[in-house]
Amino acid sequence: MKNIVLFASGGGSNAEQIMRYFSQSKTHKVALVLANNQNAGVLAKAEAYNVPTLVFTKDELNNGFVLRHVQAFNPALIVLAGFLLKFPADIISAYPGRVINIHPALLPNYGGKGMYGMHVHRAVLENKDPESGITIHYVNDNYDEGNIIFQQSVPLDGCLTPEDVALKVLALEHEHFPRVIEELLNEQDN
Ligand code: GAR
C-alpha cells in the first residue's frame, strides 16, 4: 500500500473526492488528513472515511512537529488540497518531488501570496479573462512556482460572480485531481 497524506485548510471538497476515489483501491490509500484549523470541514469528511486526522498550529507546522508526524505515515505523496498556509521547507526537502498542490487558476497567472480561493476568481473576473482553469504542480519554497504537472482550462461563459467561477473550477478539480495523483503514484514505480 502506498500512503497519501492530505493537507487542507477548509471545507475539503477536493480531499473528499480524493478519499472517495482511493477508498476502493488495493494499492493506494489516504493514510492521514492534516488541517491547520479545528473547524475545518475536511475533518468530518476524513472521519466519515475512517481516515485519521491531525489538527496543528502554525508553530507546529514550522518547528518540526508536523514533519515528525507525517514521517510516521511514510507517505509516497503529500497532497495540498486547499491548503492555505506557506508549506515549510523541512517537509519539502524531506520529500523531494513528492509534495504537490492544486491551484484554482492557470499558473503562472493569478499565483503567489494572497492569491487563493475566491481572491483568485475575483481577479480573473475583474480582468475579464475569457477562461480560467486549474493547475496541479510540485511545491517548492515559493508560493505557486513549482514545476507544473497538469493544467486544464474552462471557458467562463455565463460567469457573473466569483462564486460562478469557483463552481466551474471546482468541478474541474474534482474531475482531474484524484486521477493525476494516481498517475503520479504509478509513475514512481517506473
Ligand atoms: C480549491 O479551489 C483549491 O484549488 C484552492 O482552495 C479551494 C479549496 O476547496 N486552493 C488554493 O487557492 C491554494 N492557493 P476545497 O476545500 O473544497 O477542496
Boltz pocket constraint, residues with backbone or C-beta under 6 A from the ligand:
constraints:
  - pocket:
      binder: B
      contacts: [[A, 8], [A, 9], [A, 10], [A, 11], [A, 12], [A, 13], [A, 14], [A, 15], [A, 81], [A, 82], [A, 83], [A, 84], [A, 102], [A, 103], [A, 104], [A, 115], [A, 116], [A, 117], [A, 120], [A, 169], [A, 170], [A, 173]]
      max_distance: 6.0
